[in-house]
Amino acid sequence: VLTNTVVLFLREMLPLAIMLVFLLAFILPSIYSRNHLILLITSILLGIITLFNVAPILSELFDGAGLEISISFLLLLTFISLTFGTSIAINKNSDKAARPWLILIGICIFSMIKTTNFLVYVTGYIHKGSSGYSLTLGLIIALGICISFATLYYFALLWLRNRNYQNIITALWALFIVGQFCFIVPLLAQIDLINDANILWDSSPWIKDSSEYGHILNAMMGYEATPSDSYILVYAVSLMSFYGIFALTKNFEIKEINTNSSEELL
Amino acid sequence: MPNILCRFILLVSLCTFTFQAWANNNKFHITLENHLFYPAEIIIPAGVKVKLIIENKDAVAEEFDSFDLNREKMLFPKRKAVIYVGPLSAGEYHFFGEYNPNSAQGKVIVKGAKSAH
């Protein structure tokens, strides 16, 4: 139970920690208030309660495909809201009203998906009536690992920012968001909506999916030891969409600055 | 004209029967009870997509997980779940219950001409 709790906690919470570290390092402090934080926590709690109770019903809809379709849709919403939200915030677009809401929606949905999965495990364990000692100890150890990793990652990002490696930071954020979004490929494949049987390569002799590095790389950039052609295609298209959205918002910002300067001159 | 109609009905019936036979042949049932999979080994043909119907008879949730098959599916208590796997090449593909990995274990054995990747 101890090892299992640590593995499951890290699998679900490490991506969440990475997302929060990115947002804390670059965006959240400048655009969020105490009211936003209260609203965010309340929305996440309500979302978790809803998904936790609705998931068993969803799982039997559409011939057993209901949950996969719902989670895929939520992951798509996360991808869109976080990509647009961060690109607008980073490019300092004048549309200030859209910034907090888009990022808030992204954080809320992503936290909801990840926390509900872990909550199902914890409630199952409690239901069995076993001693909570191993579970509590596992949670403490996993939380310690998660906080340590998040702290190191936070300082690594700050170090990159201080040296003006903005492209590397954007690339890391892009790989993270795209990696999390690409989880829809195995989800849709297991309900027979897409085909993932054509494996392109096998890097498991070097890094297995089940290894520590496999889990960390999966959380950071959606690493798969045996990716299918569908996975690589979705990954590439999502990555291009991410950079496309970033370029679009940047152009919009430049145009707006030019327009404002022209107006001032007139 | 009635002759053509009869032939058409016969053709449609034959197609439906063939499809149903194919669908039934490619369905496999697994039961999870007391954190154990029954049967723990399923033999499926190589190069064919199959539908696994997993029924969780336990009072608690479990997660069907397989790194070999690249599948992850929540099995809610007293409910059925559906997963498609394949087409696979010949070999053994392990799966386990993520919440009880020591007891809930099994494997999909793929038999056929193609070798495992």
HADDOCK unambig.tbl for C-alpha pairs under 7 A between the chains (distance, minus, plus):
assign (segid A and resid 56 and name CA) (segid B and resid 76 and name CA) 5.91 0.50 0.50
assign (segid A and resid 60 and name CA) (segid B and resid 81 and name CA) 6.99 0.50 0.50
assign (segid A and resid 64 and name CA) (segid B and resid 81 and name CA) 5.66 0.50 0.50
assign (segid A and resid 64 and name CA) (segid B and resid 82 and name CA) 5.31 0.50 0.50
assign (segid A and resid 120 and name CA) (segid B and resid 61 and name CA) 6.88 0.50 0.50
assign (segid A and resid 121 and name CA) (segid B and resid 99 and name CA) 6.59 0.50 0.50
assign (segid A and resid 124 and name CA) (segid B and resid 60 and name CA) 5.06 0.50 0.50
assign (segid A and resid 124 and name CA) (segid B and resid 61 and name CA) 5.97 0.50 0.50
assign (segid A and resid 186 and name CA) (segid B and resid 70 and name CA) 6.81 0.50 0.50
assign (segid A and resid 186 and name CA) (segid B and resid 71 and name CA) 6.60 0.50 0.50
assign (segid A and resid 190 and name CA) (segid B and resid 71 and name CA) 6.69 0.50 0.50
assign (segid A and resid 190 and name CA) (segid B and resid 83 and name CA) 5.10 0.50 0.50
assign (segid A and resid 190 and name CA) (segid B and resid 84 and name CA) 4.84 0.50 0.50
assign (segid A and resid 190 and name CA) (segid B and resid 85 and name CA) 6.54 0.50 0.50
assign (segid A and resid 191 and name CA) (segid B and resid 83 and name CA) 5.85 0.50 0.50
assign (segid A and resid 191 and name CA) (segid B and resid 84 and name CA) 5.80 0.50 0.50
assign (segid A and resid 192 and name CA) (segid B and resid 84 and name CA) 5.99 0.50 0.50
assign (segid A and resid 197 and name CA) (segid B and resid 86 and name CA) 6.07 0.50 0.50
assign (segid A and resid 197 and name CA) (segid B and resid 87 and name CA) 6.09 0.50 0.50
assign (segid A and resid 209 and name CA) (segid B and resid 67 and name CA) 6.92 0.50 0.50
